[in-house]
Amino acid sequence: MTAQRGLSLTLLLRYTILILVCVVMMAPVATAFLGSIRTTGEFLSSPFGLPQSGIRWENYTNILNGTGFWRSLVNSLLITAGVTFLNITCASMLALVFSRIRFTGRNLLFNLLSLGLLVPVVVAILPIFIQLRRLGLIGNLLGVVLPLAAFGLPGSTVILRGFFMNIPSELEDAAYIDGCTTLGFFYHILLPLSRPALMAVAVIQVINSWNDYFVSLLVLLPDPNQWPLPLGIQQFQGQYGTDWAPIMAYVTLLIIPAIVFYMFTEKYIVTGLTGGELKG
């Protein structure tokens, strides 16, 4: 009985902590949604309150009926797709080199690449901006795609390399005996078996690029037609005040796709980061 009671208290404590964490994490989302269905005055007077004069769905319809939201949505989709594709392509090739090909200095080069995990894009934003300006990429979506994909390479390579190294070498030897080249083994065997890790990397890159604000602001500020969704919020900021209710509606529309996408792909993150069925 004592052991069962101790186990019950432990489970109760765990669930209590998890519930508290969920409440803290979801509080901003709930605040944004509640603010989006009220007037700006109601939101400013009571940020966590309920609508007092009816639900204001026009905050959403005004955004969806305008062309600015859909243009920003297309820009966000282009940036997200470009970053994800470029990052996965380069990271998978780097992971192949660092996991299956033996050469002098391999571990040293991999450790140097891993140091990129310690350098956020904000730290190197000045040289990035100078280089993008020299290349004529300011005001161009490609100027956002390249830095985001590049700074995501260290993390993606580390994940994929760990998964690639768990694939038995017997499969590689058998492929070479059958006349398969290194690239053939990479494309026909390594990538299909590493689908969980590829999905985990894709999910991480999609979420990071979808929510990016700083790089997009720096590169795309001169051309509002190129703004993605995180920058589109600025159209509700006036000279003398801010219309907070439409901003909250816009923020809600921005975070809903990310939440839904994460809910459907969360299992791939867990499987990919733990090595899946190949680990062990």
N, C-alpha and C positions, 0 to 999 in steps of 0.2 A: 504493500500500500504506500509506504513511504517513497519507494522508487517511482511508482506511478504518479504520485502527487508531485514529486520533483520534476518529472518529465512534463506533466501538464503545466506547471508554472513556467518551465523553460519555453514551451511552445507558446504560452500566452504572452511571455515577454517578447519573443521573436515577432509574433504577429502584431503586437502593439507597436514595436519599433518600425516594422514595415508599413503599418498604417500611417504612422506619423510622418515617415519619409514620403509616402505617396501624397499625403495632404500638403506637405511643404512643396513638393515638386509640381503638383497640379494647381496650387493656389494661383500662380500667374495666369495659367490658362483659364481658370474659372473667372478671374478678375477681368480678363480680356473679353470673355463671352458675355458676362453680365454688363460690362460697359458698352458692348456693341448693340444691345437691344434696348438701350435707354438713351435719353438725351444727354448732351454734354453737361448741362446743369445738374442733372441727377447724379451723373457719374462723379463730378467734382464734389458735390455735397456728401455723397456716401458711396465710396468706391466699391464696397462689398455689398451694397444693398440690392434689392429687387426693384423691377420697374414700378413706378408709381402712377404713371399715366398711360399704361398699355405698352405692349411690346413694339419697338420701333424697327420693324423689318425693312423699312425704307433705307436704313443705313447700309444694308446689304444690297438691296435692289439698285440703289444709286451707283454703287461701285460696279456691280455686274453689268449694268446697262451702259456704262461708259467704255470707251475704247482703251483708256489708259491701263486698266487692270489686265485686259486680255493681251495687250502688247507686252506688258511686263511679265505676264505668265509665259508667253512664248520665249522671251529672253531668258527667263529662269530655266525653262526646260532645255534650251540650247546650251546654256552654260553647264547645267547639271549633266547632260548627256555627253558633252565634250570632255569635261573633267573626268567623268567616270571611265569613258572609253580610253582616253589617253593614259590615265593612271594605271588601269588594269593592264593595258598592253605593255607599257614600259616596265611595270613592277613584275609582271610574270616573266619577262625575259631576263630581268636582273636576278630574280629568284632562281631561274634555271641555271644561270652562270654560277651563282654563289652556292648552290646546293648540289648540282650534278656534275660540274666540270671542275677538275682539279688543276690548279696552276699556282705558281709561286706568289705569295702575297694575297691569297684569296681572303683569308680571315681578316687581315689588316684592312683591306679595302672595304670589306663588309662592316667592320667596326667603324670605319670612317663614315660610311653611309648611314649607319645607325645613329651617329651623332646628330644627324639632321632632326631626330626626334626632339632634341633639346632646343632647337631653334624655331620659334614660331614665325609665321610670315610677317607679323607686325615688326619684329626686330629688324628685318632686312627690307623694310618697305621702301626706304629711300633709294638704295641701289636698284631695287626692282623698278621703281618709277623711272629712274634715269635711263635704265636699259630699255624699258618699254617705250619711252619717248624717243629714243634713238631709232628704234625699230618702227616707229610710226603706229604703235598699237594703242595709244591713248584714244579713248572714245570708240574702241573696238572690242567686241565680245571676246576675241581671241586673247586680248590683253588680260582678261580675267581668267580664262581657261588655263593658260600656260602656268602662271604662278601657283594657282590652286592645285593643279595636277602635280607640279614639281615638288611642292612642299608636302604633298601626301605620299610621295614615293617611299620615303624611309619606312613609315609605318606599314604600308602595303607590302613592301618587299620583305620585311621581317615576318609578317603573317604568312605570306606565300612560301617563303623559304622554309619555315618550320614545317609546313604541310608537305612540301616537295620532298624533304629529307625523310619523311615517314613512309614514303612509297618504297616498297622493297626493290633492292638493286637487281634481284632476279628478273623482274619484269624488264628492266633496261637491258640486261644481258640477252634475254630472249628476243627482244626487239632488234638488237644489233645483229644477232645470229640470223634473223629472218631478213636481213638486208635493210633495216630501217636506219635512217640517218638520225643525228641528234635533233634536228628540227622536226623530223617525222615523229620521233619518240615524244617530243615536246607537244606537238599538235594533236597526235592521235591517241596518246596514252596518258601523258602527264596532266594535260588540261582537263580531259573528261573526268579523271579520277579526283582532281582537285576542285571539283565544282563547289563543294561547301565553302572552301576557303575563298574562292573567287566571288561567291555570293556575299560572303562576309565583308570582303574588301569593297565590293560594289555598294553595299548598303551604307558603309561608313562614308564613302566618298559622296554618295547621293545626298545624305543628310548634311554633311559639311558644306558642300557646294550650294545646296538649296538655301541654307541659312546664312551664307556669306554676305556680309555687309561692308566690311572695311575695304577689302580689295576692290569690290565693285564701286564703292564710293570714290576711291582714288582714281580709278581708271575711266569710269563712265560718267562722272559728274558733268563734263561739258556737253553731253548729248543725252537729253532726257528720253529720247526715243529708244535708247539702248538700255535703259534702266531695268534691272530685274525687280522682282516683287519686294525684296527688302528695301530697295531705294524708292519704290513707288509710294511709300508712306509719306514722303516729303511733300507730296502735292497737297496734303491736308494742313500743312503748316503755313499760316498766313503771316503778314507783317506785324500784326498787333495781337494775334492770339492763335490758339490751336483748337481745332474742332476735334475733341477727343473721341466722341462717339463713333464717327466714321473711321478714325484711326484704329479703335478697338475692333471694329468690324473687319477692317483690312488685315489686322494682325491675326484675327481668328481664321480668316480665309487663307492666310499664309501658313499657319501652323497645322491646320487640319490635314492637308496632304502629307506632311511629314509624319504626323502621328499615325495616320492610317497606314502609310507605307511601312513604318517601323513595326506596327502591330502584325503585319503579314510577313515580315521578313526577320523578325527577332530570332526565330529558331535557326536561321542560317548563320547569324552572328555567333550564337553559342556553339553550333556544330563546327563552324570554320575555325574559331579561336581555340577549341579544345582538340582539334585534330580529327574529329569525326570517327568513323568506323575504322580508319586506317591507323589510328593511334594505338600504341601498345605493342 
